[in-house]
Each structure stands twice: as structure tokens, then as C-alpha cells.
Amino acid sequence: MTVKQYDGYRSFQYLTPGKHYRSYPLPQSDRYRNTYEIKLSETEERIFDTIQKYYPIVSLRDHGFIVPKNPDDIIPYCRQLHTEFDYEGLARSGIDVIFENFMDGISIISSLNGLKWNDVIMTLGIRFCDIAKQDTVYLAKTFKDIQEAKITNRVAILPSLEAASILENEVDRVDVLYGLGVRCMGITYNDANTLGSGLTEKFDGGLTKFGRKVVERMNVLGMVIDISHCGDQTSLDIIEASKTPVMITHAGARKVWDSPRMKPDEVLLACAERGGIIGVCAAPNTTLSSKNPNDHTIESVMEHLEYLIDLVGIDHVGLGPDTFFGDHVALQHAFDDMLSLHESHGNQDYETPSFVEGLENPTEAMSNMIKWMIKKNYKIQEIEKIVGGNALRILQYILS
């Protein structure tokens, strides 16, 4: 596995825990655990090494966020500014470019409901400060910046936001976010906002008049539009309204797993027809498969990938695992009511897993997805498109 440069820096090591902020017990080496080993032959290992060495690897959604070891600590931990970011873990991930939203959806510094302007701005500012103190990751604002990742052996972070709810009714805030470095933004999260309907709403009224203003402003500025958590009609309206390709950074196919969190064929096809891309998510309780509803593994996740390839073509798929370090399911439970997570997963019966086998964290997720494709005899040119080439094509168009 390719390892990026890392000098041992830990989040906020320029401060004193207990004096400047409250520290919480965090998972240690177990947060890098390998939950499923994909064994490669010597020939397959050479292919894997070639991909990691020469082809840019882009995660359309992953996180450096570390979840506290004790589930009872999650809410108080997230109510402070100083949540820890795993630079070592990202260095070990083999990923070159990450669409990172800095967990803006659970920024609850001043509000237990989240997605408030002041909280998100504070979260971005404190994380950018921490990033400025180390050399493993860097903030990418242009396509040229992204290209530097492979050359400099670092990880390019493309600053993103989960939803545009923080705009309220102020379209100029899009410009402010762009000025701060944000280059990708979701339109809604699971619930509705002033722009449109989220995917848990019983009635989807589509993109609002204000939402259309935001889409136009994002097009003008050069900001990627993400519809991962939008309702179906709102998604279709956004695709039609946008002058640039739209991304579904982390989702899956509803025909494989029937839940609101997955996208119907109509939306998937519309996204691809306008030049967009769909990233396959691997978060627990999301990309399950009706074939094995109680077995959330890399196999069920990659079933979504293969369905998407057959439906929209290999030029319009990517990978957005949406993993982080620590107990993902505990975090889901802690924020279930606030973010309507259970509703987004639908009403189908399934056993809640403690993790997705083979895709537990960034250190194993992308590597295992690549290894899985190698074992399935995907051509190296096909893997190159899926792991980064397709995403880079769109980023070059929008960010240049």
C-alpha cells in the first residue's frame, strides 16, 4: 500500500489538552483494523501497485474524523470545536483526493439541531487552522492543486459541505463559502430546507426559486453540486437547472436496495446523461442488497457498483465510501433523530451491523475496493476510471 508523507502530527498538538480544550478517549490502533483481507496473487499485486503508484485515486466522500471510544462521549465531543482529525490514517489510506465535508452536518457547537451558519463556519475555520500546522494533507481549491497530490505524495482535501441549509435565504453566502475554499456543496440533507426537499420528505416539491438561484451561483463560481441526500424530484430539477455536471458523491441504486437513501434509475440516468457521476457509498445500513439484507459487506456494496456500470456506463461511476475512524454505527445512533438517519434508510427489515465488512475505515476501504475489482478481472483502464479518472474529468471542467 502506498503511504503518504506523515511526520507524526496529531490534531491540535500545538495546544494543551485539558487547558485549551477537553480531550476524550479515542480508539487507538484498532481504528485502523482490517476487517476483511482480500488476498492477491503476485500478478494481481503488481496491478494493484501500478494503480496506486500511477493513477490518481479519488474518494468522492471520506473523512479524517475520529469518533470517541465511548458512545456517551459523542455528543459532548461534537459540541466543542476541537474534534480530532486522523492525519496518520489518511496517510495510510492510499487516497490522493478526498471530498471532505469536515462533518458539518454534526457541527453542534451552539445548536443541538445542527447545520447552522455560525457553527459550520467555526468548524471550517478551526479545521483549516489545524491543517495549516501539518504537511500530510492540504486544501485543494483548483484543478492544478488536485494534480499536486500524486506529485508531492500528499492528500488533497477538496473542502465540501453536506448541505446548503446554512445559506438560509442568503445567496451571497455561496460566495463567502467559495472564498473560504469550499468547492463542493450538497443542496439538501435528508430534511427539506429553503432550496428543496430532502430524501426523507413525504412530499417532494422540487427545487425552490431560491434553490435555482443557488444552483446558478454555484455554476458561475465553479462549485460542484452534490445531490446525494436530495429527494427524487428535487434531484431531477437540479440536474436540469445546472449548466455543469452534477455529482451524487455517495449513494447507491434503489433497484439493489429499496430505500430513500438510494437513487432510482430515473435520477441515476438523468445524472449520467448530463455528464455527471455517481459515487458508491459504503456507510453502514446504506448500500445493502436485497439478496443478503442482513449481511452488509464489500460484496453488497460492490453489487451497487456493478448495477450502476450496467445502467449508466463505466464513465459515470466512482467511489464515495463515506467512512471515518471509529464506531460509525454509534455515531449514526447518536445523531439519528437530528439527521433523520433511520428514516433515510427506509422501512425494510435488516439486522443493523456493527460495521461493513471490508469497508470499515479509510485505511482499508478504497484499497479493498480496488483489490475487489482486480479479483473480478476488471481491466486496469476500467479501474482507473472508477477510482479517479471520471471524477477528475468533471473536476477539471468545473474547477479550472
Contacts in CASP RR format, 6 or more apart in sequence:
PFRMAT RR
TARGET T0000
AUTHOR 0000-0000-0000
METHOD contacts of the structure
MODEL  1
MTVKQYDGYRSFQYLTPGKHYRSYPLPQSDRYRNTYEIKLSETEERIFDT
IQKYYPIVSLRDHGFIVPKNPDDIIPYCRQLHTEFDYEGLARSGIDVIFE
NFMDGISIISSLNGLKWNDVIMTLGIRFCDIAKQDTVYLAKTFKDIQEAK
ITNRVAILPSLEAASILENEVDRVDVLYGLGVRCMGITYNDANTLGSGLT
EKFDGGLTKFGRKVVERMNVLGMVIDISHCGDQTSLDIIEASKTPVMITH
AGARKVWDSPRMKPDEVLLACAERGGIIGVCAAPNTTLSSKNPNDHTIES
VMEHLEYLIDLVGIDHVGLGPDTFFGDHVALQHAFDDMLSLHESHGNQDY
ETPSFVEGLENPTEAMSNMIKWMIKKNYKIQEIEKIVGGNALRILQYILS
1 52 0 8 1.000
1 92 0 8 1.000
1 94 0 8 1.000
1 367 0 8 1.000
2 52 0 8 1.000
2 53 0 8 1.000
2 94 0 8 1.000
3 91 0 8 1.000
3 92 0 8 1.000
3 94 0 8 1.000
4 90 0 8 1.000
4 91 0 8 1.000
4 92 0 8 1.000
4 94 0 8 1.000
4 136 0 8 1.000
4 153 0 8 1.000
4 154 0 8 1.000
4 155 0 8 1.000
5 91 0 8 1.000
5 135 0 8 1.000
5 136 0 8 1.000
5 152 0 8 1.000
5 153 0 8 1.000
5 154 0 8 1.000
6 87 0 8 1.000
6 88 0 8 1.000
6 91 0 8 1.000
6 92 0 8 1.000
6 136 0 8 1.000
7 134 0 8 1.000
7 135 0 8 1.000
7 136 0 8 1.000
8 87 0 8 1.000
8 88 0 8 1.000
9 87 0 8 1.000
9 133 0 8 1.000
9 134 0 8 1.000
9 135 0 8 1.000
9 136 0 8 1.000
10 84 0 8 1.000
10 87 0 8 1.000
11 82 0 8 1.000
11 84 0 8 1.000
11 85 0 8 1.000
11 86 0 8 1.000
11 87 0 8 1.000
11 130 0 8 1.000
12 20 0 8 1.000
12 21 0 8 1.000
12 82 0 8 1.000
12 84 0 8 1.000
12 130 0 8 1.000
13 133 0 8 1.000
14 133 0 8 1.000
15 21 0 8 1.000
15 82 0 8 1.000
17 23 0 8 1.000
20 82 0 8 1.000
21 80 0 8 1.000
21 81 0 8 1.000
21 82 0 8 1.000
22 76 0 8 1.000
22 80 0 8 1.000
22 82 0 8 1.000
24 68 0 8 1.000
24 69 0 8 1.000
24 70 0 8 1.000
24 73 0 8 1.000
24 76 0 8 1.000
24 77 0 8 1.000
25 68 0 8 1.000
25 69 0 8 1.000
25 70 0 8 1.000
25 73 0 8 1.000
26 66 0 8 1.000
26 67 0 8 1.000
26 68 0 8 1.000
26 69 0 8 1.000
26 84 0 8 1.000
27 66 0 8 1.000
27 67 0 8 1.000
27 69 0 8 1.000
27 325 0 8 1.000
27 326 0 8 1.000
27 327 0 8 1.000
31 66 0 8 1.000
31 86 0 8 1.000
31 325 0 8 1.000
31 326 0 8 1.000
31 361 0 8 1.000
32 89 0 8 1.000
32 92 0 8 1.000
32 325 0 8 1.000
32 361 0 8 1.000
32 363 0 8 1.000
32 364 0 8 1.000
33 360 0 8 1.000
33 361 0 8 1.000
33 364 0 8 1.000
34 358 0 8 1.000
34 363 0 8 1.000
34 364 0 8 1.000
35 355 0 8 1.000
35 356 0 8 1.000
35 357 0 8 1.000
35 358 0 8 1.000
35 359 0 8 1.000
35 360 0 8 1.000
35 364 0 8 1.000
36 297 0 8 1.000
36 298 0 8 1.000
36 357 0 8 1.000
36 358 0 8 1.000
36 364 0 8 1.000
36 368 0 8 1.000
38 368 0 8 1.000
38 371 0 8 1.000
38 372 0 8 1.000
38 375 0 8 1.000
40 48 0 8 1.000
40 371 0 8 1.000
40 374 0 8 1.000
40 375 0 8 1.000
44 371 0 8 1.000
44 374 0 8 1.000
44 375 0 8 1.000
47 374 0 8 1.000
47 380 0 8 1.000
48 367 0 8 1.000
48 370 0 8 1.000
48 371 0 8 1.000
48 374 0 8 1.000
50 380 0 8 1.000
51 57 0 8 1.000
51 370 0 8 1.000
51 380 0 8 1.000
51 383 0 8 1.000
51 384 0 8 1.000
51 387 0 8 1.000
52 94 0 8 1.000
52 367 0 8 1.000
52 370 0 8 1.000
55 383 0 8 1.000
55 384 0 8 1.000
55 387 0 8 1.000
55 388 0 8 1.000
55 389 0 8 1.000
56 96 0 8 1.000
56 97 0 8 1.000
56 146 0 8 1.000
56 147 0 8 1.000
56 149 0 8 1.000
56 150 0 8 1.000
56 387 0 8 1.000
56 388 0 8 1.000
56 389 0 8 1.000
56 392 0 8 1.000
57 94 0 8 1.000
57 95 0 8 1.000
57 96 0 8 1.000
57 97 0 8 1.000
57 366 0 8 1.000
57 370 0 8 1.000
57 387 0 8 1.000
57 388 0 8 1.000
58 95 0 8 1.000
58 96 0 8 1.000
58 97 0 8 1.000
58 98 0 8 1.000
58 99 0 8 1.000
58 318 0 8 1.000
58 319 0 8 1.000
58 387 0 8 1.000
58 388 0 8 1.000
58 389 0 8 1.000
58 391 0 8 1.000
58 392 0 8 1.000
59 95 0 8 1.000
59 97 0 8 1.000
59 98 0 8 1.000
59 99 0 8 1.000
59 319 0 8 1.000
59 320 0 8 1.000
59 321 0 8 1.000
59 362 0 8 1.000
59 365 0 8 1.000
59 366 0 8 1.000
60 99 0 8 1.000
60 247 0 8 1.000
60 249 0 8 1.000
60 250 0 8 1.000
60 277 0 8 1.000
60 279 0 8 1.000
60 318 0 8 1.000
60 319 0 8 1.000
60 320 0 8 1.000
60 391 0 8 1.000
61 98 0 8 1.000
61 99 0 8 1.000
61 101 0 8 1.000
61 160 0 8 1.000
61 228 0 8 1.000
61 249 0 8 1.000
61 250 0 8 1.000
61 279 0 8 1.000
61 281 0 8 1.000
61 320 0 8 1.000
61 321 0 8 1.000
61 322 0 8 1.000
62 93 0 8 1.000
62 95 0 8 1.000
62 98 0 8 1.000
62 99 0 8 1.000
62 100 0 8 1.000
62 320 0 8 1.000
62 321 0 8 1.000
62 322 0 8 1.000
62 323 0 8 1.000
62 324 0 8 1.000
62 362 0 8 1.000
62 365 0 8 1.000
62 366 0 8 1.000
63 100 0 8 1.000
63 101 0 8 1.000
63 102 0 8 1.000
63 103 0 8 1.000
63 322 0 8 1.000
63 323 0 8 1.000
63 324 0 8 1.000
63 325 0 8 1.000
63 362 0 8 1.000
64 85 0 8 1.000
64 86 0 8 1.000
64 87 0 8 1.000
64 89 0 8 1.000
64 90 0 8 1.000
64 100 0 8 1.000
64 324 0 8 1.000
64 325 0 8 1.000
64 362 0 8 1.000
65 83 0 8 1.000
65 84 0 8 1.000
65 85 0 8 1.000
65 86 0 8 1.000
65 102 0 8 1.000
65 103 0 8 1.000
65 324 0 8 1.000
65 325 0 8 1.000
66 83 0 8 1.000
66 84 0 8 1.000
66 85 0 8 1.000
66 86 0 8 1.000
66 324 0 8 1.000
66 325 0 8 1.000
66 326 0 8 1.000
67 74 0 8 1.000
67 324 0 8 1.000
67 325 0 8 1.000
67 326 0 8 1.000
67 327 0 8 1.000
67 328 0 8 1.000
67 330 0 8 1.000
67 331 0 8 1.000
68 74 0 8 1.000
68 77 0 8 1.000
71 327 0 8 1.000
71 330 0 8 1.000
71 333 0 8 1.000
71 334 0 8 1.000
74 330 0 8 1.000
74 331 0 8 1.000
74 334 0 8 1.000
74 335 0 8 1.000
75 108 0 8 1.000
75 334 0 8 1.000
77 83 0 8 1.000
78 103 0 8 1.000
78 106 0 8 1.000
78 107 0 8 1.000
78 108 0 8 1.000
79 108 0 8 1.000
79 109 0 8 1.000
80 109 0 8 1.000
81 109 0 8 1.000
81 122 0 8 1.000
81 123 0 8 1.000
81 126 0 8 1.000
82 126 0 8 1.000
83 103 0 8 1.000
85 127 0 8 1.000
85 130 0 8 1.000
85 131 0 8 1.000
86 324 0 8 1.000
86 325 0 8 1.000
87 134 0 8 1.000
87 136 0 8 1.000
87 137 0 8 1.000
88 136 0 8 1.000
89 325 0 8 1.000
89 361 0 8 1.000
89 362 0 8 1.000
89 363 0 8 1.000
90 98 0 8 1.000
90 136 0 8 1.000
90 137 0 8 1.000
90 155 0 8 1.000
90 362 0 8 1.000
91 136 0 8 1.000
91 155 0 8 1.000
92 363 0 8 1.000
93 155 0 8 1.000
93 362 0 8 1.000
93 363 0 8 1.000
93 365 0 8 1.000
93 366 0 8 1.000
93 367 0 8 1.000
94 366 0 8 1.000
94 367 0 8 1.000
95 155 0 8 1.000
95 362 0 8 1.000
95 366 0 8 1.000
96 149 0 8 1.000
96 150 0 8 1.000
96 155 0 8 1.000
96 156 0 8 1.000
97 140 0 8 1.000
97 146 0 8 1.000
97 149 0 8 1.000
97 155 0 8 1.000
97 156 0 8 1.000
97 158 0 8 1.000
97 388 0 8 1.000
97 391 0 8 1.000
97 392 0 8 1.000
98 155 0 8 1.000
98 156 0 8 1.000
98 157 0 8 1.000
98 158 0 8 1.000
99 158 0 8 1.000
99 160 0 8 1.000
99 184 0 8 1.000
99 249 0 8 1.000
99 320 0 8 1.000
100 157 0 8 1.000
100 158 0 8 1.000
100 159 0 8 1.000
100 160 0 8 1.000
101 160 0 8 1.000
101 161 0 8 1.000
101 162 0 8 1.000
102 123 0 8 1.000
102 124 0 8 1.000
102 127 0 8 1.000
102 159 0 8 1.000
103 123 0 8 1.000
103 324 0 8 1.000
104 115 0 8 1.000
104 120 0 8 1.000
104 123 0 8 1.000
104 124 0 8 1.000
104 161 0 8 1.000
104 162 0 8 1.000
104 163 0 8 1.000
104 166 0 8 1.000
105 114 0 8 1.000
105 115 0 8 1.000
105 120 0 8 1.000
105 162 0 8 1.000
105 163 0 8 1.000
105 189 0 8 1.000
105 339 0 8 1.000
106 114 0 8 1.000
106 331 0 8 1.000
106 335 0 8 1.000
106 338 0 8 1.000
106 339 0 8 1.000
107 114 0 8 1.000
107 115 0 8 1.000
107 116 0 8 1.000
107 119 0 8 1.000
107 120 0 8 1.000
107 122 0 8 1.000
107 123 0 8 1.000
108 114 0 8 1.000
108 119 0 8 1.000
108 338 0 8 1.000
109 118 0 8 1.000
109 119 0 8 1.000
109 122 0 8 1.000
109 123 0 8 1.000
110 116 0 8 1.000
110 118 0 8 1.000
110 119 0 8 1.000
111 119 0 8 1.000
112 338 0 8 1.000
113 338 0 8 1.000
114 338 0 8 1.000
115 162 0 8 1.000
115 163 0 8 1.000
115 165 0 8 1.000
115 166 0 8 1.000
115 189 0 8 1.000
116 166 0 8 1.000
117 166 0 8 1.000
117 167 0 8 1.000
117 168 0 8 1.000
117 173 0 8 1.000
120 161 0 8 1.000
120 166 0 8 1.000
121 180 0 8 1.000
124 159 0 8 1.000
124 180 0 8 1.000
124 182 0 8 1.000
125 180 0 8 1.000
128 139 0 8 1.000
128 180 0 8 1.000
131 137 0 8 1.000
131 138 0 8 1.000
131 139 0 8 1.000
131 157 0 8 1.000
135 154 0 8 1.000
136 154 0 8 1.000
136 155 0 8 1.000
137 154 0 8 1.000
137 155 0 8 1.000
137 156 0 8 1.000
137 157 0 8 1.000
138 145 0 8 1.000
138 148 0 8 1.000
138 154 0 8 1.000
138 155 0 8 1.000
138 156 0 8 1.000
138 157 0 8 1.000
139 145 0 8 1.000
139 156 0 8 1.000
139 157 0 8 1.000
139 159 0 8 1.000
139 181 0 8 1.000
140 146 0 8 1.000
140 148 0 8 1.000
140 149 0 8 1.000
140 156 0 8 1.000
140 157 0 8 1.000
140 158 0 8 1.000
140 183 0 8 1.000
141 159 0 8 1.000
141 181 0 8 1.000
141 183 0 8 1.000
141 399 0 8 1.000
142 399 0 8 1.000
142 400 0 8 1.000
143 392 0 8 1.000
143 395 0 8 1.000
143 396 0 8 1.000
143 399 0 8 1.000
143 400 0 8 1.000
145 156 0 8 1.000
146 156 0 8 1.000
146 158 0 8 1.000
146 392 0 8 1.000
146 395 0 8 1.000
146 399 0 8 1.000
148 154 0 8 1.000
148 156 0 8 1.000
149 155 0 8 1.000
149 156 0 8 1.000
158 183 0 8 1.000
158 184 0 8 1.000
158 395 0 8 1.000
159 180 0 8 1.000
159 181 0 8 1.000
159 182 0 8 1.000
159 183 0 8 1.000
159 184 0 8 1.000
160 182 0 8 1.000
160 183 0 8 1.000
160 184 0 8 1.000
160 185 0 8 1.000
160 186 0 8 1.000
160 224 0 8 1.000
160 226 0 8 1.000
160 249 0 8 1.000
161 177 0 8 1.000
161 182 0 8 1.000
161 184 0 8 1.000
161 185 0 8 1.000
161 186 0 8 1.000
162 186 0 8 1.000
162 189 0 8 1.000
162 229 0 8 1.000
163 185 0 8 1.000
163 186 0 8 1.000
163 187 0 8 1.000
163 188 0 8 1.000
163 189 0 8 1.000
163 193 0 8 1.000
163 229 0 8 1.000
164 174 0 8 1.000
164 185 0 8 1.000
164 186 0 8 1.000
164 187 0 8 1.000
164 188 0 8 1.000
164 193 0 8 1.000
164 195 0 8 1.000
164 211 0 8 1.000
164 214 0 8 1.000
165 188 0 8 1.000
165 189 0 8 1.000
165 193 0 8 1.000
165 194 0 8 1.000
165 195 0 8 1.000
166 173 0 8 1.000
167 173 0 8 1.000
167 174 0 8 1.000
167 194 0 8 1.000
167 195 0 8 1.000
167 214 0 8 1.000
168 194 0 8 1.000
169 194 0 8 1.000
169 210 0 8 1.000
171 210 0 8 1.000
171 213 0 8 1.000
171 214 0 8 1.000
171 217 0 8 1.000
174 185 0 8 1.000
174 214 0 8 1.000
174 217 0 8 1.000
174 218 0 8 1.000
174 221 0 8 1.000
174 223 0 8 1.000
175 217 0 8 1.000
175 221 0 8 1.000
177 185 0 8 1.000
177 223 0 8 1.000
178 221 0 8 1.000
178 222 0 8 1.000
178 223 0 8 1.000
182 223 0 8 1.000
183 222 0 8 1.000
183 223 0 8 1.000
183 224 0 8 1.000
183 399 0 8 1.000
184 223 0 8 1.000
184 224 0 8 1.000
184 225 0 8 1.000
184 226 0 8 1.000
184 247 0 8 1.000
184 249 0 8 1.000
185 218 0 8 1.000
185 223 0 8 1.000
185 224 0 8 1.000
185 225 0 8 1.000
185 226 0 8 1.000
186 225 0 8 1.000
186 226 0 8 1.000
186 227 0 8 1.000
186 228 0 8 1.000
186 229 0 8 1.000
186 230 0 8 1.000
187 195 0 8 1.000
187 196 0 8 1.000
187 207 0 8 1.000
187 211 0 8 1.000
187 214 0 8 1.000
187 215 0 8 1.000
187 225 0 8 1.000
187 226 0 8 1.000
187 227 0 8 1.000
187 230 0 8 1.000
187 234 0 8 1.000
187 238 0 8 1.000
188 195 0 8 1.000
188 196 0 8 1.000
188 197 0 8 1.000
188 198 0 8 1.000
188 199 0 8 1.000
188 229 0 8 1.000
188 230 0 8 1.000
188 231 0 8 1.000
188 234 0 8 1.000
189 198 0 8 1.000
189 229 0 8 1.000
189 339 0 8 1.000
190 198 0 8 1.000
190 199 0 8 1.000
190 200 0 8 1.000
190 229 0 8 1.000
190 339 0 8 1.000
190 340 0 8 1.000
190 341 0 8 1.000
190 343 0 8 1.000
190 344 0 8 1.000
191 198 0 8 1.000
191 200 0 8 1.000
191 201 0 8 1.000
191 340 0 8 1.000
192 198 0 8 1.000
192 201 0 8 1.000
194 208 0 8 1.000
194 210 0 8 1.000
194 211 0 8 1.000
195 207 0 8 1.000
195 208 0 8 1.000
195 210 0 8 1.000
195 211 0 8 1.000
195 214 0 8 1.000
196 205 0 8 1.000
196 206 0 8 1.000
196 207 0 8 1.000
196 208 0 8 1.000
196 211 0 8 1.000
196 230 0 8 1.000
196 234 0 8 1.000
197 203 0 8 1.000
197 204 0 8 1.000
197 205 0 8 1.000
197 206 0 8 1.000
197 230 0 8 1.000
197 231 0 8 1.000
197 233 0 8 1.000
197 234 0 8 1.000
198 204 0 8 1.000
198 229 0 8 1.000
198 230 0 8 1.000
198 231 0 8 1.000
198 234 0 8 1.000
199 229 0 8 1.000
199 230 0 8 1.000
199 231 0 8 1.000
199 232 0 8 1.000
199 260 0 8 1.000
199 261 0 8 1.000
199 344 0 8 1.000
200 260 0 8 1.000
200 340 0 8 1.000
200 343 0 8 1.000
200 344 0 8 1.000
201 231 0 8 1.000
204 231 0 8 1.000
204 232 0 8 1.000
204 233 0 8 1.000
204 234 0 8 1.000
205 233 0 8 1.000
205 234 0 8 1.000
206 231 0 8 1.000
206 233 0 8 1.000
206 234 0 8 1.000
206 236 0 8 1.000
206 237 0 8 1.000
207 215 0 8 1.000
207 234 0 8 1.000
207 237 0 8 1.000
207 238 0 8 1.000
207 241 0 8 1.000
212 241 0 8 1.000
215 225 0 8 1.000
215 238 0 8 1.000
215 241 0 8 1.000
215 242 0 8 1.000
216 241 0 8 1.000
218 224 0 8 1.000
218 225 0 8 1.000
218 242 0 8 1.000
219 225 0 8 1.000
219 242 0 8 1.000
219 243 0 8 1.000
219 244 0 8 1.000
222 244 0 8 1.000
222 398 0 8 1.000
222 399 0 8 1.000
223 398 0 8 1.000
224 247 0 8 1.000
224 394 0 8 1.000
224 395 0 8 1.000
224 398 0 8 1.000
224 399 0 8 1.000
225 238 0 8 1.000
225 242 0 8 1.000
225 244 0 8 1.000
225 246 0 8 1.000
225 247 0 8 1.000
226 246 0 8 1.000
226 247 0 8 1.000
226 248 0 8 1.000
226 249 0 8 1.000
227 234 0 8 1.000
227 235 0 8 1.000
227 238 0 8 1.000
227 239 0 8 1.000
227 246 0 8 1.000
227 247 0 8 1.000
227 248 0 8 1.000
227 267 0 8 1.000
227 271 0 8 1.000
228 248 0 8 1.000
228 249 0 8 1.000
228 250 0 8 1.000
228 251 0 8 1.000
228 281 0 8 1.000
229 261 0 8 1.000
229 344 0 8 1.000
230 238 0 8 1.000
231 260 0 8 1.000
232 263 0 8 1.000
232 264 0 8 1.000
232 266 0 8 1.000
232 267 0 8 1.000
235 248 0 8 1.000
235 263 0 8 1.000
235 267 0 8 1.000
235 270 0 8 1.000
235 271 0 8 1.000
236 266 0 8 1.000
236 267 0 8 1.000
236 270 0 8 1.000
238 246 0 8 1.000
239 246 0 8 1.000
239 267 0 8 1.000
239 270 0 8 1.000
239 271 0 8 1.000
239 274 0 8 1.000
240 270 0 8 1.000
242 274 0 8 1.000
244 397 0 8 1.000
244 398 0 8 1.000
245 271 0 8 1.000
245 274 0 8 1.000
245 275 0 8 1.000
245 276 0 8 1.000
245 277 0 8 1.000
245 394 0 8 1.000
245 397 0 8 1.000
245 398 0 8 1.000
246 271 0 8 1.000
246 274 0 8 1.000
246 276 0 8 1.000
247 271 0 8 1.000
247 276 0 8 1.000
247 277 0 8 1.000
247 278 0 8 1.000
247 279 0 8 1.000
247 391 0 8 1.000
247 394 0 8 1.000
248 263 0 8 1.000
248 267 0 8 1.000
248 268 0 8 1.000
248 271 0 8 1.000
248 277 0 8 1.000
248 278 0 8 1.000
248 279 0 8 1.000
249 279 0 8 1.000
249 320 0 8 1.000
250 279 0 8 1.000
250 280 0 8 1.000
250 281 0 8 1.000
250 283 0 8 1.000
250 320 0 8 1.000
250 321 0 8 1.000
250 322 0 8 1.000
251 261 0 8 1.000
251 262 0 8 1.000
251 263 0 8 1.000
251 278 0 8 1.000
251 279 0 8 1.000
251 280 0 8 1.000
251 281 0 8 1.000
251 286 0 8 1.000
251 287 0 8 1.000
252 261 0 8 1.000
252 262 0 8 1.000
252 263 0 8 1.000
252 278 0 8 1.000
252 279 0 8 1.000
252 280 0 8 1.000
252 281 0 8 1.000
252 286 0 8 1.000
252 287 0 8 1.000
252 304 0 8 1.000
252 308 0 8 1.000
253 262 0 8 1.000
253 263 0 8 1.000
253 265 0 8 1.000
253 268 0 8 1.000
253 304 0 8 1.000
253 307 0 8 1.000
253 308 0 8 1.000
253 311 0 8 1.000
254 262 0 8 1.000
254 263 0 8 1.000
254 264 0 8 1.000
254 265 0 8 1.000
255 264 0 8 1.000
255 265 0 8 1.000
255 307 0 8 1.000
256 262 0 8 1.000
256 287 0 8 1.000
256 289 0 8 1.000
256 290 0 8 1.000
256 303 0 8 1.000
256 304 0 8 1.000
256 307 0 8 1.000
257 286 0 8 1.000
257 287 0 8 1.000
257 288 0 8 1.000
257 289 0 8 1.000
257 290 0 8 1.000
257 293 0 8 1.000
257 300 0 8 1.000
257 304 0 8 1.000
257 348 0 8 1.000
258 290 0 8 1.000
258 346 0 8 1.000
258 348 0 8 1.000
259 286 0 8 1.000
259 288 0 8 1.000
259 344 0 8 1.000
259 345 0 8 1.000
259 346 0 8 1.000
259 348 0 8 1.000
260 343 0 8 1.000
260 344 0 8 1.000
260 345 0 8 1.000
260 346 0 8 1.000
261 286 0 8 1.000
261 344 0 8 1.000
261 345 0 8 1.000
261 346 0 8 1.000
262 286 0 8 1.000
262 287 0 8 1.000
262 304 0 8 1.000
263 271 0 8 1.000
263 278 0 8 1.000
265 311 0 8 1.000
268 278 0 8 1.000
268 308 0 8 1.000
268 311 0 8 1.000
268 312 0 8 1.000
269 311 0 8 1.000
269 312 0 8 1.000
271 277 0 8 1.000
271 278 0 8 1.000
271 312 0 8 1.000
271 316 0 8 1.000
272 278 0 8 1.000
272 312 0 8 1.000
272 313 0 8 1.000
272 316 0 8 1.000
275 316 0 8 1.000
275 394 0 8 1.000
276 316 0 8 1.000
276 394 0 8 1.000
277 316 0 8 1.000
277 317 0 8 1.000
277 318 0 8 1.000
277 390 0 8 1.000
277 391 0 8 1.000
277 394 0 8 1.000
278 308 0 8 1.000
278 312 0 8 1.000
278 316 0 8 1.000
278 317 0 8 1.000
278 318 0 8 1.000
279 317 0 8 1.000
279 318 0 8 1.000
279 319 0 8 1.000
279 320 0 8 1.000
280 287 0 8 1.000
280 301 0 8 1.000
280 302 0 8 1.000
280 304 0 8 1.000
280 305 0 8 1.000
280 308 0 8 1.000
280 317 0 8 1.000
280 318 0 8 1.000
280 319 0 8 1.000
280 320 0 8 1.000
280 321 0 8 1.000
281 287 0 8 1.000
281 301 0 8 1.000
281 320 0 8 1.000
281 321 0 8 1.000
281 322 0 8 1.000
282 298 0 8 1.000
282 301 0 8 1.000
282 320 0 8 1.000
282 321 0 8 1.000
282 322 0 8 1.000
282 323 0 8 1.000
282 356 0 8 1.000
282 359 0 8 1.000
282 365 0 8 1.000
282 369 0 8 1.000
283 321 0 8 1.000
283 322 0 8 1.000
283 323 0 8 1.000
283 328 0 8 1.000
283 332 0 8 1.000
283 356 0 8 1.000
284 296 0 8 1.000
284 328 0 8 1.000
284 329 0 8 1.000
284 332 0 8 1.000
284 352 0 8 1.000
284 353 0 8 1.000
284 354 0 8 1.000
284 355 0 8 1.000
284 356 0 8 1.000
285 296 0 8 1.000
285 329 0 8 1.000
285 332 0 8 1.000
285 345 0 8 1.000
285 350 0 8 1.000
285 352 0 8 1.000
285 353 0 8 1.000
286 322 0 8 1.000
286 345 0 8 1.000
287 296 0 8 1.000
287 300 0 8 1.000
287 301 0 8 1.000
287 304 0 8 1.000
288 296 0 8 1.000
288 300 0 8 1.000
288 348 0 8 1.000
288 350 0 8 1.000
289 299 0 8 1.000
289 300 0 8 1.000
289 303 0 8 1.000
289 304 0 8 1.000
290 348 0 8 1.000
291 300 0 8 1.000
291 303 0 8 1.000
292 299 0 8 1.000
292 300 0 8 1.000
293 348 0 8 1.000
293 349 0 8 1.000
293 350 0 8 1.000
293 351 0 8 1.000
294 350 0 8 1.000
294 351 0 8 1.000
296 350 0 8 1.000
296 353 0 8 1.000
296 356 0 8 1.000
296 357 0 8 1.000
297 356 0 8 1.000
297 357 0 8 1.000
297 358 0 8 1.000
297 359 0 8 1.000
298 356 0 8 1.000
298 357 0 8 1.000
298 358 0 8 1.000
298 359 0 8 1.000
298 368 0 8 1.000
298 369 0 8 1.000
298 372 0 8 1.000
301 356 0 8 1.000
301 359 0 8 1.000
301 369 0 8 1.000
302 369 0 8 1.000
302 372 0 8 1.000
302 373 0 8 1.000
305 317 0 8 1.000
305 318 0 8 1.000
305 319 0 8 1.000
305 386 0 8 1.000
308 316 0 8 1.000
308 317 0 8 1.000
309 317 0 8 1.000
314 382 0 8 1.000
314 385 0 8 1.000
314 386 0 8 1.000
315 385 0 8 1.000
315 390 0 8 1.000
316 390 0 8 1.000
317 385 0 8 1.000
317 386 0 8 1.000
317 390 0 8 1.000
318 386 0 8 1.000
318 387 0 8 1.000
318 388 0 8 1.000
318 390 0 8 1.000
318 391 0 8 1.000
319 366 0 8 1.000
319 369 0 8 1.000
319 386 0 8 1.000
319 387 0 8 1.000
319 388 0 8 1.000
321 359 0 8 1.000
321 362 0 8 1.000
321 365 0 8 1.000
321 366 0 8 1.000
321 369 0 8 1.000
323 359 0 8 1.000
323 360 0 8 1.000
323 361 0 8 1.000
323 362 0 8 1.000
323 365 0 8 1.000
324 331 0 8 1.000
324 361 0 8 1.000
324 362 0 8 1.000
325 361 0 8 1.000
325 362 0 8 1.000
326 361 0 8 1.000
327 354 0 8 1.000
327 355 0 8 1.000
328 355 0 8 1.000
328 360 0 8 1.000
329 352 0 8 1.000
329 353 0 8 1.000
329 354 0 8 1.000
329 355 0 8 1.000
332 341 0 8 1.000
335 341 0 8 1.000
336 342 0 8 1.000
358 364 0 8 1.000
358 365 0 8 1.000
358 368 0 8 1.000
359 365 0 8 1.000
359 368 0 8 1.000
359 369 0 8 1.000
366 387 0 8 1.000
369 387 0 8 1.000
370 383 0 8 1.000
370 387 0 8 1.000
373 382 0 8 1.000
373 383 0 8 1.000
373 386 0 8 1.000
374 383 0 8 1.000
378 386 0 8 1.000
END
